Protein backbone atom coordinates (compact mmCIF):
# COMPACT_ATOMS: atom_id res chain seq x y z
CA UNK A 1 0.00 0.00 0.00
CA UNK A 2 1.37 3.45 -0.94
CA UNK A 3 1.66 6.33 1.51
CA UNK A 4 -1.36 8.28 2.77
CA UNK A 5 -1.10 12.04 3.26
CA UNK A 6 -3.71 14.76 3.62
CA UNK A 7 -4.21 18.51 3.41
CA UNK A 8 -4.58 20.12 6.84
CA UNK A 9 -7.22 22.54 5.54
CA UNK A 10 -9.57 20.71 3.15
CA UNK A 11 -8.50 17.16 4.29
CA UNK A 12 -7.89 16.03 0.69
CA UNK A 13 -6.08 12.67 0.79
CA UNK A 14 -3.18 11.93 -1.55
CA UNK A 15 -0.81 9.00 -1.98
CA UNK A 16 2.26 11.10 -2.73
CA UNK A 17 4.03 13.61 -0.54
CA UNK A 18 5.13 15.35 -3.73
CA UNK A 19 1.54 16.57 -4.16
CA UNK A 20 1.72 18.59 -0.94
CA UNK A 21 3.03 22.05 -0.02
CA UNK A 22 4.79 22.83 3.26
CA UNK A 23 4.93 26.23 4.94
CA UNK A 24 6.54 25.87 8.38
CA UNK A 25 10.12 24.66 8.79
CA UNK A 26 9.58 22.40 11.80
CA UNK A 27 5.96 21.43 11.25
CA UNK A 28 4.20 18.46 9.66
CA UNK A 29 1.34 20.65 8.43
CA UNK A 30 0.90 20.09 4.71
CA UNK A 31 -1.48 21.54 2.11
CA UNK A 32 -2.74 20.69 -1.35
CA UNK A 33 -2.81 24.23 -2.79
CA UNK A 34 -2.09 27.92 -2.13
CA UNK A 35 -5.75 28.64 -1.34
CA UNK A 36 -5.77 26.07 1.45
CA UNK A 37 -2.62 27.64 2.89
CA UNK A 38 -4.24 31.08 2.93
CA UNK A 39 -7.49 29.76 4.40
CA UNK A 40 -5.70 27.79 7.12
CA UNK A 41 -3.57 30.71 8.32
CA UNK A 42 -6.16 33.47 7.82
CA UNK A 43 -6.90 33.62 11.56
CA UNK A 44 -3.22 34.31 12.28
CA UNK A 45 -2.96 36.90 9.51
CA UNK A 46 -6.11 38.57 10.85
CA UNK A 47 -4.65 38.53 14.36
CA UNK A 48 -1.59 40.49 13.19
CA UNK A 49 -3.73 42.98 11.25
CA UNK A 50 -5.95 43.63 14.26
CA UNK A 51 -2.97 43.92 16.59
CA UNK A 52 -1.38 46.53 14.32
CA UNK A 53 -4.66 48.48 14.28
CA UNK A 54 -4.78 48.48 18.09
CA UNK A 55 -1.12 49.46 18.50
CA UNK A 56 -1.36 52.24 15.92
CA UNK A 57 -4.34 53.63 17.79
CA UNK A 58 -2.43 53.52 21.09
CA UNK A 59 0.56 55.32 19.52
CA UNK A 60 -1.57 57.83 17.56
CA UNK A 61 -0.28 56.46 14.25
CA UNK A 62 -3.67 55.78 12.67
CA UNK A 63 -3.11 58.36 9.93
CA UNK A 64 0.40 57.22 9.04
CA UNK A 65 0.05 55.96 5.47
CA UNK A 66 3.35 54.45 4.38
CA UNK A 67 2.28 50.98 3.26
CA UNK A 68 2.43 52.01 -0.39
CA UNK A 69 6.14 51.29 -0.06
CA UNK A 70 5.26 47.61 0.23
CA UNK A 71 4.07 47.76 -3.39
CA UNK A 72 7.38 49.20 -4.62
CA UNK A 73 9.18 46.24 -6.24
CA UNK A 74 12.65 47.85 -5.99
CA UNK A 75 12.29 48.58 -2.27
CA UNK A 76 10.84 45.14 -1.57
CA UNK A 77 13.65 43.43 -3.49
CA UNK A 78 16.28 45.37 -1.55
CA UNK A 79 14.46 44.65 1.71
CA UNK A 80 14.60 40.88 1.28
CA UNK A 81 18.05 40.89 -0.32
CA UNK A 82 19.83 42.93 2.38
CA UNK A 83 17.79 43.07 5.61
CA UNK A 84 19.18 44.85 8.65
CA UNK A 85 17.85 42.15 11.00
CA UNK A 86 16.42 38.67 10.65
CA UNK A 87 15.03 37.41 13.95
CA UNK A 88 13.49 34.06 14.76
CA UNK A 89 10.81 33.37 17.39
CA UNK A 90 10.11 29.81 18.50
CA UNK A 91 7.17 28.92 20.74
CA UNK A 92 6.95 26.05 23.21
CA UNK A 93 5.87 23.48 20.59
CA UNK A 94 8.61 24.35 18.14
CA UNK A 95 6.66 26.58 15.73
CA UNK A 96 8.79 29.36 14.27
CA UNK A 97 8.03 32.86 12.98
CA UNK A 98 10.76 34.91 11.30
CA UNK A 99 10.81 38.70 11.64
CA UNK A 100 12.70 40.68 8.97
CA UNK A 101 13.45 44.39 9.54
CA UNK A 102 15.17 47.04 7.44
CA UNK A 103 15.40 50.84 7.34
CA UNK A 104 14.69 52.06 3.84
CA UNK A 105 14.87 55.42 2.11
CA UNK A 106 11.61 56.57 0.59
CA UNK A 107 10.83 60.07 -0.72
CA UNK A 108 13.90 61.52 1.01
CA UNK A 109 12.99 60.11 4.41
CA UNK A 110 14.00 57.01 6.36
CA UNK A 111 11.28 54.59 7.38
CA UNK A 112 11.15 51.11 8.89
CA UNK A 113 9.87 48.11 6.96
CA UNK A 114 8.96 44.89 8.81
CA UNK A 115 7.71 41.48 7.72
CA UNK A 116 6.64 38.56 9.90
CA UNK A 117 6.65 35.31 7.96
CA UNK A 118 7.11 31.56 7.87
CA UNK A 119 10.16 30.07 6.17
CA UNK A 120 10.68 26.63 4.68
CA UNK A 121 14.01 25.22 3.43
CA UNK A 122 15.58 28.61 3.98
CA UNK A 123 13.05 30.46 1.79
CA UNK A 124 10.08 32.66 2.73
CA UNK A 125 7.00 30.47 2.37
CA UNK A 126 4.18 32.68 3.70
CA UNK A 127 4.03 36.36 4.71
CA UNK A 128 1.81 36.73 7.76
CA UNK A 129 2.12 40.46 8.29
CA UNK A 130 3.97 43.47 6.93
CA UNK A 131 4.11 47.16 7.78
CA UNK A 132 5.98 50.41 7.16
CA UNK A 133 6.36 53.08 9.83
CA UNK A 134 8.60 55.86 11.09
CA UNK A 135 7.95 54.65 14.65
CA UNK A 136 10.71 52.55 16.22
CA UNK A 137 8.31 51.76 19.07
CA UNK A 138 5.78 50.18 16.73
CA UNK A 139 8.56 48.13 15.14
CA UNK A 140 9.72 46.88 18.54
CA UNK A 141 6.19 45.71 19.38
CA UNK A 142 6.21 43.39 16.36
CA UNK A 143 9.77 42.13 16.76
CA UNK A 144 9.48 38.78 18.52
CA UNK A 145 13.24 38.46 19.03
CA UNK A 146 13.05 34.81 20.12
CA UNK A 147 10.85 35.60 23.12
CA UNK A 148 9.27 32.85 25.20
CA UNK A 149 6.08 32.74 27.20
CA UNK A 150 6.16 31.38 30.73
CA UNK A 151 3.54 31.31 33.44
CA UNK A 152 4.28 33.35 36.55
CA UNK A 153 2.63 32.98 39.93
CA UNK A 154 -0.41 35.03 38.93
CA UNK A 155 -1.00 32.83 35.93
CA UNK A 156 0.01 35.33 33.25
CA UNK A 157 2.55 34.98 30.44
CA UNK A 158 5.24 37.71 30.74
CA UNK A 159 7.49 38.12 27.70
CA UNK A 160 11.10 37.39 28.62
CA UNK A 161 14.29 36.43 26.80
CA UNK A 162 14.72 32.83 27.88
CA UNK A 163 16.87 29.95 26.75
CA UNK A 164 15.66 27.76 23.91
CA UNK A 165 13.04 25.26 25.03
CA UNK A 166 13.12 21.82 23.48
CA UNK A 167 9.72 20.16 23.10
CA UNK A 168 9.86 16.47 22.27
CA UNK A 169 7.52 14.67 19.91
CA UNK A 170 5.79 12.97 22.83
CA UNK A 171 4.62 16.34 24.17
CA UNK A 172 3.50 17.50 20.73
CA UNK A 173 1.49 14.29 20.27
CA UNK A 174 -0.05 14.70 23.72
CA UNK A 175 -1.14 18.26 22.94
CA UNK A 176 -2.70 17.18 19.64
CA UNK A 177 -4.56 14.33 21.36
CA UNK A 178 -5.93 16.63 24.05
CA UNK A 179 -6.93 19.15 21.41
CA UNK A 180 -8.99 16.53 19.60
CA UNK A 181 -10.60 15.41 22.87
CA UNK A 182 -11.48 18.91 24.05
CA UNK A 183 -12.85 19.95 20.66
CA UNK A 184 -15.08 16.86 20.65
CA UNK A 185 -16.36 17.78 24.13
CA UNK A 186 -16.95 21.36 23.00
CA UNK A 187 -19.01 20.15 20.03
CA UNK A 188 -21.25 18.17 22.38
CA UNK A 189 -21.71 20.96 24.93
CA UNK A 190 -22.19 24.02 22.73
CA UNK A 191 -25.62 25.21 21.59
CA UNK A 192 -26.64 25.71 17.97
CA UNK A 193 -27.34 29.38 18.77
CA UNK A 194 -23.75 29.96 19.92
CA UNK A 195 -21.04 31.58 17.78
CA UNK A 196 -20.57 29.37 14.67
CA UNK A 197 -17.33 27.39 14.62
CA UNK A 198 -16.58 28.67 11.13
CA UNK A 199 -16.52 32.20 12.64
CA UNK A 200 -14.01 31.38 15.40
CA UNK A 201 -11.14 32.84 13.35
CA UNK A 202 -12.82 36.25 13.55
CA UNK A 203 -12.17 36.24 17.31
CA UNK A 204 -8.48 35.23 17.23
CA UNK A 205 -7.44 38.80 18.12
CA UNK A 206 -8.91 38.19 21.59
CA UNK A 207 -6.44 35.35 22.25
CA UNK A 208 -3.58 37.56 23.49
CA UNK A 209 -5.72 39.84 25.73
CA UNK A 210 -7.26 36.75 27.35
CA UNK A 211 -3.86 35.10 27.78
CA UNK A 212 -2.13 38.14 29.27
CA UNK A 213 -4.99 39.73 31.22
CA UNK A 214 -7.61 37.08 32.03
CA UNK A 215 -10.54 37.82 34.31
CA UNK A 216 -10.25 34.36 35.86
CA UNK A 217 -7.88 31.39 35.84
CA UNK A 218 -8.82 27.94 37.11
CA UNK A 219 -6.63 24.90 37.66
CA UNK A 220 -8.01 21.36 37.50
CA UNK A 221 -6.87 17.80 36.80
CA UNK A 222 -8.25 16.18 33.66
CA UNK A 223 -9.06 12.52 33.09
CA UNK A 224 -5.44 11.81 32.08
CA UNK A 225 -4.16 13.16 35.39
CA UNK A 226 -2.66 16.31 33.82
CA UNK A 227 -3.06 19.79 35.24
CA UNK A 228 -5.14 22.03 32.97
CA UNK A 229 -5.37 25.81 33.27
CA UNK A 230 -8.56 27.49 32.11
CA UNK A 231 -8.21 31.17 31.15
CA UNK A 232 -11.49 33.12 30.88
CA UNK A 233 -12.18 36.72 29.98
CA UNK A 234 -15.32 38.66 29.04
CA UNK A 235 -15.07 40.86 25.94
CA UNK A 236 -17.28 43.10 23.86
CA UNK A 237 -17.29 43.55 20.10
CA UNK A 238 -19.69 45.72 18.12
CA UNK A 239 -21.93 46.07 21.15
CA UNK A 240 -22.15 42.32 21.78
CA UNK A 241 -20.69 40.68 24.89
CA UNK A 242 -19.06 37.25 24.85
CA UNK A 243 -16.47 35.14 26.65
CA UNK A 244 -13.13 34.00 25.27
CA UNK A 245 -11.60 30.87 26.79
CA UNK A 246 -8.16 29.27 26.48
CA UNK A 247 -7.38 25.81 27.85
CA UNK A 248 -3.72 25.11 28.53
CA UNK A 249 -1.67 22.11 29.60
CA UNK A 250 0.70 22.84 32.45
CA UNK A 251 4.12 21.28 31.89
CA UNK A 252 5.94 19.10 34.38
CA UNK A 253 9.41 20.65 34.11
CA UNK A 254 10.18 20.12 37.78
CA UNK A 255 13.70 21.53 37.58
CA UNK A 256 12.63 24.92 36.26
CA UNK A 257 11.84 27.99 38.36
CA UNK A 258 8.76 28.60 36.21
CA UNK A 259 6.82 25.78 34.59
CA UNK A 260 5.92 26.12 30.94
CA UNK A 261 2.33 25.93 29.82
CA UNK A 262 1.07 24.86 26.40
CA UNK A 263 -2.15 26.28 24.85
CA UNK A 264 -4.38 23.45 23.66
CA UNK A 265 -7.59 25.01 22.41
CA UNK A 266 -9.28 28.42 22.48
CA UNK A 267 -12.76 29.56 21.53
CA UNK A 268 -15.36 32.35 21.94
CA UNK A 269 -18.85 31.80 23.29
CA UNK A 270 -21.95 33.84 24.15
CA UNK A 271 -23.23 30.98 26.31
CA UNK A 272 -22.62 31.82 29.97
CA UNK A 273 -23.46 28.25 30.99
CA UNK A 274 -20.79 26.86 28.66
CA UNK A 275 -18.21 29.29 30.03
CA UNK A 276 -19.22 28.29 33.56
CA UNK A 277 -18.46 24.64 32.75
CA UNK A 278 -14.79 25.60 32.60
CA UNK A 279 -14.88 27.32 35.99
CA UNK A 280 -13.87 24.19 37.82
CA UNK A 281 -11.13 23.07 40.12
CA UNK A 282 -9.21 25.74 42.03
CA UNK A 283 -9.48 29.41 41.14
CA UNK A 284 -5.90 30.64 41.11
CA UNK A 285 -6.61 34.14 39.80
CA UNK A 286 -9.73 36.28 39.54
CA UNK A 287 -11.98 38.81 41.24
CA UNK A 288 -13.45 36.27 43.64
CA UNK A 289 -10.03 35.09 44.75
CA UNK A 290 -8.79 38.67 45.15
Secondary structure, DSSP 4 states (H G I P E B T S, - for coil): ----EE-TTT--EES-GGG-EE--TT---EESSHHHHHHHHHHHHHHHHHHHHHHHHHTT-TT---GGGGG-HHHHHHHHHS-SEEEEEE-TTS-EEEEEEEEEEETTEEEEEEEEEEEETTEEEEEEEEEEES-HHHHHHT--TT-EEEE-TTS-EEEE--------HHHHHHHHHHHHHHHHHHHHHS-TTS--GGGGGGGTTHHHHHHHS-SEEEEEE-TTS-EEEEEEEEEEETTEEEEEEEEEEEP--TTSSS--EEEEEEEEES-HHHHHHT--SEEEEETTT-
